[in-house]
Amino acid sequence: MAEEVILRFDEVSFEYEHNKPILDEASFSVRKSAKITLMGQNGAGKSSLFALIMGELKPNSGRVSVTNGATIATARQVMAREDFNLSVTEYFAKPFEMVPANLASRISKVMIAVNLNVPANRRVGELSGGQQARLLLAFALIQNPDILLLDEPTNNLDQPGIDHLIEFLVMYDKTVIVI
């Protein structure tokens, strides 16, 4: 039996400026548990595609569908400046309307998954670039999304960090799209 489609673009067109299309009637589907990499030059529209998936941008025409209300989380390229003064625990509490009682346990699990060991009371802005890159991934993972969007996740990672990330993504059982 074929895997269920979790994300579909049906004849999606999108442009920021008139007559300068980013997407022109693009159609594709992504199956549940797929691992996909988007490659292209700077300015080719990869981040715009993520914004369309997240619903942050709306297509000029066509339709973006996420099946059965599947959840989506993104690991951005860089830490937002407004998060620098948050502790690691406060940072991980951000995506939740109601902070789960097991937040500390969940933090521990995602920190192990991204191979990061920093104190929970450490300020995000005190972490190195590589530690912040791992924290961004852990932030997406703690949300337990059905679709994980990673925007250049190897930035600021050393070779062991890259190797660990690749191994993790191969074993990850949900849908992953990586720029």
C-alpha positions as CSV (number, residue, x, y, z in Angstrom):
1,M,0.0,0.0,0.0
2,A,1.3,3.5,-0.9
3,E,2.1,5.9,1.8
4,E,-0.4,8.6,2.5
5,V,0.2,12.1,1.0
6,I,0.8,14.6,3.8
7,L,1.5,17.7,1.7
8,R,0.4,18.7,-1.7
9,F,0.9,21.7,-4.0
10,D,-1.7,21.9,-6.8
11,E,-0.8,24.3,-9.6
12,V,0.6,26.8,-7.1
13,S,1.8,30.2,-8.5
14,F,3.5,32.7,-6.3
15,E,5.3,36.0,-6.9
16,Y,6.4,38.9,-4.8
17,E,6.5,41.3,-7.8
18,H,4.3,41.3,-10.8
19,N,5.8,39.2,-13.7
20,K,8.7,37.9,-11.5
21,P,7.3,34.4,-10.5
22,I,8.9,32.3,-7.8
23,L,6.6,29.4,-8.6
24,D,4.6,29.0,-11.8
25,E,1.8,26.4,-11.5
26,A,4.0,24.1,-9.4
27,S,2.4,20.7,-8.5
28,F,3.9,18.1,-6.3
29,S,3.1,15.9,-3.4
30,V,5.0,14.7,-0.4
31,R,4.3,11.4,1.2
32,K,4.2,10.7,4.9
33,S,7.7,9.9,6.3
34,A,9.4,11.2,3.2
35,K,12.9,12.8,3.4
36,I,13.4,15.5,0.8
37,T,16.2,18.0,0.1
38,L,15.6,21.3,-1.7
39,M,18.7,22.6,-3.4
40,G,19.1,25.8,-5.4
41,Q,20.9,29.1,-5.6
42,N,20.3,32.0,-3.2
43,G,17.0,33.7,-4.2
44,A,15.6,30.7,-6.0
45,G,12.6,30.5,-3.7
46,K,13.4,27.8,-1.2
47,S,12.5,29.8,1.8
48,S,9.4,31.1,0.1
49,L,8.4,27.5,-0.5
50,F,8.7,26.9,3.3
51,A,6.7,30.0,4.0
52,L,3.9,28.8,1.7
53,I,4.0,25.4,3.5
54,M,3.8,27.1,6.9
55,G,0.9,29.3,5.7
56,E,3.0,32.5,6.3
57,L,2.6,33.3,2.6
58,K,-0.5,32.6,0.4
59,P,-0.2,31.5,-3.2
60,N,-1.4,33.9,-5.9
61,S,-3.2,31.0,-7.4
62,G,-3.5,27.3,-6.8
63,R,-3.6,25.5,-3.5
64,V,-1.3,24.3,-0.8
65,S,-2.8,21.4,1.2
66,V,-1.6,19.9,4.4
67,T,-3.4,16.6,5.0
68,N,-5.6,16.1,8.1
69,G,-4.3,19.0,10.0
70,A,-0.8,17.7,10.1
71,T,1.5,19.8,12.4
72,I,4.5,21.6,11.0
73,A,7.6,22.9,12.8
74,T,10.6,24.8,11.4
75,A,14.2,25.0,12.5
76,R,15.3,28.4,11.2
77,Q,18.8,29.3,10.2
78,V,19.5,31.7,13.0
79,M,18.2,32.4,16.5
80,A,15.8,35.4,16.8
81,R,17.4,38.2,18.7
82,E,14.3,38.5,20.9
83,D,15.1,35.0,22.2
84,F,18.6,35.8,23.4
85,N,17.6,36.7,26.9
86,L,15.5,33.6,27.4
87,S,16.8,30.7,29.4
88,V,16.9,27.4,27.5
89,T,13.8,26.2,29.5
90,E,11.9,29.5,28.7
91,Y,12.8,29.1,25.0
92,F,11.4,25.6,24.9
93,A,8.2,26.7,26.5
94,K,7.5,29.2,23.7
95,P,5.6,27.0,21.3
96,F,3.1,25.7,23.8
97,E,-0.1,27.5,24.7
98,M,-0.1,25.5,28.0
99,V,3.4,24.4,29.1
100,P,3.3,20.6,29.4
101,A,4.0,19.2,32.9
102,N,6.7,16.9,31.3
103,L,8.6,19.8,29.7
104,A,11.9,19.0,31.5
105,S,11.7,15.4,30.3
106,R,10.9,16.5,26.7
107,I,13.8,19.0,26.8
108,S,16.1,16.2,27.9
109,K,15.0,14.0,25.0
110,V,15.4,16.6,22.3
111,M,18.7,17.7,23.7
112,I,20.0,14.1,23.5
113,A,18.6,13.9,19.9
114,V,20.6,16.9,18.8
115,N,23.7,16.0,20.9
116,L,23.6,19.2,23.0
117,N,24.4,19.4,26.7
118,V,23.9,22.9,28.2
119,P,22.3,23.9,31.5
120,A,18.5,24.6,31.3
121,N,19.0,28.0,33.0
122,R,21.7,29.1,30.5
123,R,20.7,32.2,28.4
124,V,20.2,31.4,24.7
125,G,22.4,34.4,23.7
126,E,25.3,32.9,25.7
127,L,25.4,29.8,23.5
128,S,27.9,29.5,20.6
129,G,26.7,29.5,17.0
130,G,26.9,25.7,16.8
131,Q,25.0,25.3,20.1
132,Q,22.3,27.7,18.9
133,A,22.0,25.7,15.6
134,R,21.4,22.6,17.6
135,L,18.9,24.4,19.9
136,L,17.0,25.6,16.8
137,L,16.6,22.0,15.7
138,A,15.7,20.8,19.2
139,F,13.1,23.6,19.3
140,A,11.4,22.2,16.2
141,L,11.6,18.6,17.5
142,I,10.1,19.4,20.9
143,Q,6.9,20.3,19.1
144,N,6.7,16.7,17.7
145,P,5.6,17.9,14.3
146,D,4.3,15.6,11.5
147,I,6.3,17.7,9.0
148,L,9.8,19.0,10.0
149,L,11.2,21.9,7.9
150,L,14.9,22.5,8.2
151,D,16.4,25.6,6.8
152,E,20.1,25.0,6.2
153,P,20.5,23.0,9.5
154,T,24.2,22.3,9.0
155,N,25.1,26.0,9.3
156,N,27.4,26.5,12.3
157,L,27.8,22.8,12.9
158,D,31.2,21.1,13.0
159,Q,31.7,17.8,11.2
160,P,30.7,15.6,14.2
161,G,27.5,17.8,14.5
162,I,26.7,17.3,10.8
163,D,27.3,13.6,11.0
164,H,25.0,13.3,14.1
165,L,22.3,15.4,12.3
166,I,22.4,13.2,9.2
167,E,22.2,10.0,11.4
168,F,19.3,11.5,13.3
169,L,17.4,12.5,10.2
170,V,17.8,9.1,8.6
171,M,16.3,7.4,11.7
172,Y,13.5,10.1,12.2
173,D,10.2,8.5,11.4
174,K,8.3,11.6,10.3
175,T,8.4,13.8,7.1
176,V,11.4,16.0,6.7
177,I,12.1,18.7,4.1
178,V,15.6,20.2,4.2
179,I,16.9,23.3,2.4
